[in-house]
Amino acid sequence: MGNTALQQRPASPPARLGVYNGVETTLDYGDPAGELATLRSQCGVFELSWRTKITVAGKDRVRWLHNMVTNNVRDLALNRGAYNFVLNAQGRILGDIYVYNRAESLLLDTDRAQAEPLLAAMKRFIIMDKVEMSLAGEIGSLGLCGPRSGDALAAAGLDATGLEPLEIRQQKLGDLNISLVRGPQNKPGWYELWTDNVSATPVVRERLAAAGAIPVGAEALELWRVLHGIPHYGQDIRDRDLPQETGQPQALSFTKGCYIGQEIVERIRSRGQVHRKFTGFEFLGDPPPLGKYDSGGRTVAEITSLANIPAAEGEKKLGLGYIRREAAEAGPEVDLGGHKARIVELPFAI
């Protein structure tokens, strides 16, 4: 289990530490609900120590990776990225990654927990190809999120004007080289700042805090993730799930040609539907435990994430998970082991 560079200096306000996504990090600064409000209405700054980078180099890197993942890597413009799944031959999801074109290499951004399994799975397919895959080292990584993120970046001397989703722009912050990355479309107001050395992360954080960004912890980020309906690999997406079940069409290209698992993905597309889909649940009372729920001898739903979200009319009890197609069509409510839930399209409108 790792820990973070931001712990090397005392946080103000005091931070409560714990484990999130397998890494010791700041869980909150005393008020997760207030920190969620910051992410929704202002600008929060936070650690991304549970993320890591993989470098793919070599003259065959583009062709090889294009044939390994579900999206179009071959046509990525310089400093642009795309969200991808890595599948096995049965079309099941082994992991999810963002792939960026960094000129002389491709950079993969993923969770630390996924990095070694993905490296092992993907390296097996490097046979006669001139391709080298390796962890990119200790790149420092911070996140900003909120409608005032652009203002905070500008006040810190960083230019995010016109930055497109999943685009990288090289910046200078004093003597530091910064890769400023805009988040994907399903993460509104999200930016990431990557540094060449993790030891520079506290300096960048202090500059952003001085520019108006408010420290937030991982518990608020988890609430924000559920509220926006963003699945997390290992929790909401597993290696038994199929791509179209996850409701993430931005991970798929149907015109790129062959890749591992493509036959299954195409078969599902031509069939026109899957038996279940990723969706949101709003519980009318106490939520049920995580897990599968049956009716008539068949699993009708599975709850994979839960969150209590503060709202003006009272706390909302929300969940992410999967609903069988027939149950969704019979909705809008479903009974999960005696717990009533309303099926909700994502993201939640709260």
Beta strands, then each sheet from edge to edge (+ up, - down):
strand 1: 16-20
strand 2: 23-28
strand 3: 44-47
strand 4: 51-57
strand 5: 81-87
strand 6: 93-101
strand 7: 106-111
strand 8: 132-135
strand 9: 140-145
strand 10: 168-173
strand 11: 176-182
strand 12: 190-195
strand 13: 214-215
strand 14: 276-283
strand 15: 291-295
strand 16: 298-309
strand 17: 316-324
strand 18: 333-336
strand 19: 339-344
sheet 1: 1+ 2-
sheet 2: 10+ 11- 12+ 9- 3+ 13+
sheet 3: 5+ 6- 7+ 4- 8+
sheet 4: 15+ 16- 17+ 14- 19+ 18-
end
